[in-house]
C-alpha cells in the first residue's frame, strides 16, 4: 500500500510538471531563432535584420548626417562697428579759437588759446536711422561706421564752425547683439564688437553651462536656419567655434542621450551617455558585458529606429514612423573575433535597445532546475513511505 501511494505521488507530480511545461516559456524575451525569423515571416513589415561587420559599421558611419557649424551655416564676418537703429551715440565737437559757433553752447568748455569742446547729449538712432546734430541737421547714420559719421558731421559744420573736429563714440550697442539662452548661468544679450566674438565667447560671457560639457548640445539659430552640435565637439575643433553675427541665437541644451539594456546582459537598465556619443563596445562595457551563465554570445541584438539613408541596403518596403525612420535589428556575433573590431566603429544612438538572448544551454538548465525543485521533493516523500 505504501509503495503504491508513493508511485502515485510521483506520477501525479510528473504529470502536473509536464502539463505545466507544455506552455512554459523558459526566457523572459525572444530567443535568437525567433528574432532571426522576423525578417522573413513579416511579423514587422519590412524590418531588416543586419549582421554587424566592419563593412557595415563603416558604411553606417559614412552615411550618417553630421552637423557642422563651419560647413552648414552662412559665414559671418566681424561687424566693423556699423551703427544700427536703437544704438546710442555720444558726439564730441572741438572748435578752434576763437569759437564762432559753439563758444557759448551749453556743455562747452573753453579757455584762452585752447579749443572749445562741446559734448552733445547722448542721442539714440531713431526708426529712420537718423540723428540730429545742432547746426548740422539730420544725419543718416544707419549702416555707417563711426569714422564715416564723424566726417559727415565735420563736412556739414565747415563754414559755420571755426575748424571743427568731431569724435563719435558708440555709448550703447543695441543693434548688433547675440542672444544666449538655455542651460547657462545667465541668459543674456551679448553686444558684438569689431573683434569678432565667437560661439564660445558667448557661452563664456553667459557664465558657462549649468551641466557638464559632455552632456551639452549647442543650438545655433541664424535667420531661418537651425543647427546643433555637441559642445565637446566645438571645444575640440576650433574650426566649429564660428564667428557670430547680429541676431544669432545661441541655445545651450542639456541632452542626456541613453540606451536600454535588456535580457542576459550584465545589468538591465537605462544607461545615459555623452552627447558626443559612444560605440557599441563601450555600451556593452557599461552594462558589464554578457551574463556568463545565461547569455548566448551569438544572440546579441540592437533594436533601432534608423534613418533610411544610414541603413545598408536602404529602406526597402519598411514601414516608417512619423519621423520617417524604419525599424532595424542589428545582430552581433560575439563568437567572431572580427566583430570586436566592428563594434569599436559602430556608434550607439539615443533610444537604442540592446538585447541579449538566453543560450539554449541556459534554458535547459532552467528547465532542469524546475524539475529538480518539483520532482525531487516528491521522491523524498516516496522514500519516507
C-alpha positions in Angstrom: 0.0 0.0 0.0 2.8 2.4 0.9 4.7 1.6 -2.4 1.5 2.1 -4.4 0.9 5.5 -2.8 4.5 6.7 -3.3 4.4 5.7 -7.0 1.1 7.5 -7.4 2.5 10.7 -5.9 5.5 10.6 -8.3 3.2 10.0 -11.2 0.8 12.9 -10.3 3.7 15.3 -9.8 5.3 14.3 -13.1 2.0 14.7 -15.0 1.5 18.1 -13.4 5.0 19.2 -14.3 4.7 18.0 -17.9 1.3 19.7 -18.4 2.7 22.9 -17.0 5.9 22.8 -19.1 3.8 22.5 -22.3 3.1 26.2 -22.1 6.2 27.2 -20.2 8.5 29.9 -21.8 12.0 29.5 -20.5 13.0 33.0 -21.4 11.8 36.5 -20.5 12.5 37.7 -24.0 12.6 36.4 -27.6 15.2 33.8 -28.5 17.8 34.1 -31.2 15.8 32.0 -33.6 12.6 34.0 -33.1 14.4 37.3 -33.9 16.1 35.8 -36.9 12.7 34.8 -38.4 11.2 38.3 -38.0 12.7 39.4 -41.4 11.2 36.5 -43.3 7.8 35.9 -41.7 6.6 39.5 -41.9 5.9 39.9 -38.2 7.1 43.5 -38.6 6.6 45.0 -42.0 9.9 45.5 -43.8 12.1 45.1 -40.7 15.7 44.5 -41.6 18.0 42.1 -39.6 21.6 43.0 -40.4 24.8 41.4 -39.2 27.2 43.8 -37.7 30.5 43.6 -39.6 33.3 46.1 -40.1 32.0 46.9 -43.6 28.5 47.6 -42.2 29.9 49.8 -39.4 32.0 51.8 -41.9 29.0 52.2 -44.2 26.7 53.4 -41.4 29.4 55.9 -40.2 29.9 57.2 -43.8 26.2 57.8 -44.4 25.4 59.4 -41.1 24.4 63.1 -41.4 26.8 65.0 -39.1 26.1 68.7 -38.5 28.9 71.3 -38.8 28.6 75.0 -38.0 31.6 75.7 -40.1 30.2 74.0 -43.2 26.4 74.3 -42.8 26.0 77.9 -41.5 26.4 81.0 -43.6 29.7 82.5 -42.8 29.8 85.7 -40.7 32.4 88.4 -40.5 33.3 90.8 -37.7 30.7 93.6 -37.6 33.1 96.5 -38.2 31.1 98.5 -35.7 28.3 99.6 -38.1 25.6 101.6 -36.5 22.0 100.4 -36.4 18.6 101.5 -35.2 18.4 101.8 -31.4 22.1 102.4 -30.9 23.0 105.3 -28.6 25.8 107.7 -29.8 27.9 110.2 -28.0 29.1 113.2 -30.1 32.0 115.5 -29.0 32.8 118.6 -31.1 36.0 120.7 -30.9 36.1 124.2 -32.3 39.4 126.1 -32.7 39.6 129.5 -31.0 38.1 131.9 -31.4 35.0 129.8 -31.3 32.4 131.1 -33.6 29.6 128.6 -33.3 29.9 126.6 -30.0 31.7 129.1 -27.9 28.6 129.8 -25.7 26.9 126.5 -26.2 25.5 124.5 -23.3 28.0 121.9 -22.2 31.0 123.7 -23.8 34.3 124.4 -22.1 37.0 126.8 -23.3 40.0 128.9 -22.1 42.2 131.4 -23.8 44.1 129.9 -26.7 42.5 126.5 -26.2 40.0 124.8 -28.5 36.4 124.9 -27.4 34.9 121.4 -26.5 31.2 120.7 -26.7 29.8 117.4 -25.6 26.3 116.9 -27.0 23.7 114.9 -25.1 23.6 111.2 -26.0 21.4 110.5 -29.0 19.6 107.3 -29.9 19.3 106.3 -33.5 15.7 106.6 -34.5 13.4 104.3 -36.5 14.5 106.1 -39.7 18.2 105.5 -38.9 18.9 109.3 -38.3 20.3 111.5 -35.6 20.1 115.3 -35.3 23.3 117.4 -34.6 22.9 121.1 -33.9 23.8 123.3 -36.9 24.5 120.1 -38.9 20.9 119.0 -39.2 19.5 115.5 -39.6 22.2 112.9 -40.5 21.6 109.4 -41.6 23.8 107.1 -39.6 22.3 103.6 -40.1 24.8 101.0 -41.5 27.6 103.5 -41.4 30.9 103.3 -39.4 31.9 105.8 -36.7 34.6 107.5 -38.9 32.1 107.9 -41.7 29.7 109.7 -39.4 32.5 111.9 -38.0 33.5 113.0 -41.5 29.8 113.8 -42.4 29.3 116.0 -39.3 32.6 117.8 -40.0 31.6 118.4 -43.6 28.3 119.9 -42.6 29.8 122.2 -39.9 32.6 123.5 -42.2 31.9 127.2 -42.9 29.8 127.5 -39.8 32.2 126.5 -37.0 35.9 127.5 -36.8 38.0 124.5 -37.9 35.6 121.9 -36.4 36.8 118.4 -35.3 34.4 115.7 -34.3 34.6 112.4 -32.3 31.6 110.0 -32.3 31.5 107.2 -29.8 29.1 104.2 -29.5 27.7 104.7 -26.0 25.4 101.7 -26.1 25.3 98.9 -28.6 21.7 97.6 -29.0 21.5 96.7 -32.7 24.3 94.2 -33.1 23.7 91.7 -30.3 23.6 87.9 -29.8 21.0 86.2 -27.6 22.3 83.5 -25.3 19.7 81.3 -23.6 19.2 77.8 -22.2 21.2 75.9 -19.6 23.7 78.7 -19.0 24.4 80.6 -15.8 22.8 83.8 -17.0 20.6 84.3 -20.0 21.9 87.4 -21.7 22.3 89.7 -24.7 25.9 90.0 -25.8 26.9 93.1 -27.9 29.2 92.4 -30.8 32.4 94.4 -31.5 34.9 94.6 -34.4 36.9 92.0 -32.5 34.6 89.3 -33.9 33.1 87.4 -31.0 32.8 83.7 -31.5 30.4 81.0 -30.2 32.5 80.0 -27.1 32.8 83.7 -26.3 29.0 83.9 -26.0 28.9 80.8 -23.7 31.7 82.2 -21.5 30.0 85.7 -21.3 26.8 83.9 -20.1 28.8 82.3 -17.2 29.2 78.9 -18.8 26.9 75.9 -18.8 25.0 74.6 -15.8 25.5 70.9 -16.8 28.7 69.0 -17.6 30.2 69.9 -21.0 30.0 66.3 -22.3 26.2 66.3 -21.9 25.5 69.7 -23.5 24.4 70.4 -27.1 24.7 73.9 -28.6 22.0 75.0 -31.0 22.8 78.0 -33.2 19.9 79.8 -34.9 20.8 82.2 -37.8 17.9 83.6 -39.7 15.7 80.6 -40.6 18.5 78.0 -40.2 18.9 76.0 -37.1 21.9 73.6 -36.5 23.0 71.7 -33.4 26.4 70.3 -32.3 27.8 68.7 -29.1 29.6 71.3 -27.0 32.6 69.0 -26.6 33.0 68.8 -30.4 33.1 72.6 -30.6 35.7 72.8 -27.9 37.8 70.0 -29.6 37.6 71.6 -33.1 38.4 75.3 -33.2 37.0 75.4 -36.8 33.5 74.9 -35.3 33.9 77.9 -33.0 32.4 80.2 -35.6 32.2 84.0 -35.7 28.8 85.3 -34.6 26.7 87.8 -36.4 23.9 90.2 -35.2 20.7 88.4 -34.5 22.2 85.0 -33.8 20.5 82.9 -31.0 22.8 80.6 -29.1 20.9 78.0 -27.1 22.6 75.6 -24.6 20.5 72.4 -24.4 21.0 69.7 -21.7 20.6 66.5 -23.7 21.4 63.2 -21.9 21.3 60.5 -24.5 20.6 57.0 -23.4 20.2 53.4 -24.4 18.4 50.5 -22.7 20.0 47.1 -21.9 17.7 44.1 -21.6 17.9 40.3 -21.4 21.0 38.4 -20.4 23.2 41.4 -20.1 25.3 42.1 -17.0 22.8 44.7 -15.9 19.3 45.5 -17.1 19.0 49.3 -17.0 18.8 52.5 -18.9 22.3 53.9 -19.4 23.0 57.6 -20.1 25.9 58.5 -22.4 27.6 61.7 -23.6 26.3 63.9 -26.4 29.4 63.2 -28.3 28.4 59.6 -28.5 29.8 56.1 -27.6 30.5 52.9 -29.5 28.8 49.6 -29.2 31.8 48.1 -27.4 31.7 50.9 -24.9 28.0 50.3 -24.4 28.5 46.7 -23.6 31.3 47.6 -21.2 28.9 50.0 -19.3 26.4 47.2 -18.7 29.1 44.8 -17.5 29.1 42.7 -20.7 27.1 39.5 -21.0 26.0 37.3 -18.2 28.2 34.2 -18.4 25.7 31.6 -17.3 22.7 32.8 -19.3 23.8 34.8 -22.4 24.0 33.5 -26.0 27.1 35.2 -27.4 25.7 34.6 -30.9 22.4 36.2 -29.9 23.1 39.8 -29.1 20.8 42.3 -30.9 20.4 46.0 -31.2 16.9 47.4 -31.9 16.9 50.8 -33.6 14.6 53.2 -35.4 17.0 54.4 -38.1 17.2 57.0 -40.8 16.8 55.0 -44.1 19.8 56.8 -45.5 22.1 55.3 -42.9 20.8 51.7 -43.3 22.9 49.4 -45.6 20.7 48.4 -48.5 18.2 51.2 -48.0 14.6 51.2 -46.6 13.2 48.6 -49.0 9.4 48.3 -48.1 9.8 49.0 -44.4 7.0 50.8 -42.5 8.2 54.3 -41.5 7.2 56.1 -38.3 6.1 59.7 -38.1 9.7 60.9 -38.3 10.4 58.9 -41.5 12.5 56.2 -39.7 12.4 52.5 -40.2 12.9 49.6 -37.8 16.2 47.8 -38.0 17.7 44.9 -35.9 21.5 44.6 -35.9 22.8 41.2 -35.0 26.1 40.9 -33.1 28.0 37.6 -33.1 30.4 37.8 -30.1 32.0 34.5 -31.0 33.5 36.1 -34.1 36.8 37.9 -33.3 36.2 40.3 -36.2 33.1 41.6 -34.5 35.1 43.2 -31.7 36.8 45.5 -34.3 33.5 46.3 -35.9 31.9 47.2 -32.5 34.6 49.9 -32.0 33.3 51.7 -35.1 29.6 51.1 -34.6 28.1 54.2 -32.9 25.2 54.0 -30.4 22.2 56.2 -30.9 19.7 57.7 -28.5 16.9 55.3 -27.5 18.7 52.2 -28.8 17.7 48.9 -27.2 20.4 46.4 -26.6 19.0 42.9 -26.1 21.0 39.7 -25.1 19.1 36.4 -25.7 19.4 33.4 -23.5 21.5 30.5 -24.7 19.8 27.1 -25.3 22.0 25.5 -22.6 20.8 28.1 -20.1 17.2 27.4 -21.0 17.7 23.7 -20.5 19.4 24.3 -17.1 16.5 26.4 -16.1 14.0 23.7 -17.1 16.1 21.1 -15.3 16.1 23.2 -12.2 12.3 23.3 -12.2 12.2 19.5 -12.5 14.7 19.1 -9.6 12.8 21.5 -7.4 9.5 19.8 -8.0 10.1 16.0 -8.6 12.9 15.5 -6.1 10.8 16.6 -3.0 8.1 14.1 -4.2 10.8 11.4 -4.4 11.9 12.2 -0.9 8.3 11.7 0.3 8.3 8.3 -1.6 11.4 7.3 0.3 9.8 8.3 3.6 6.9 5.9 2.8 
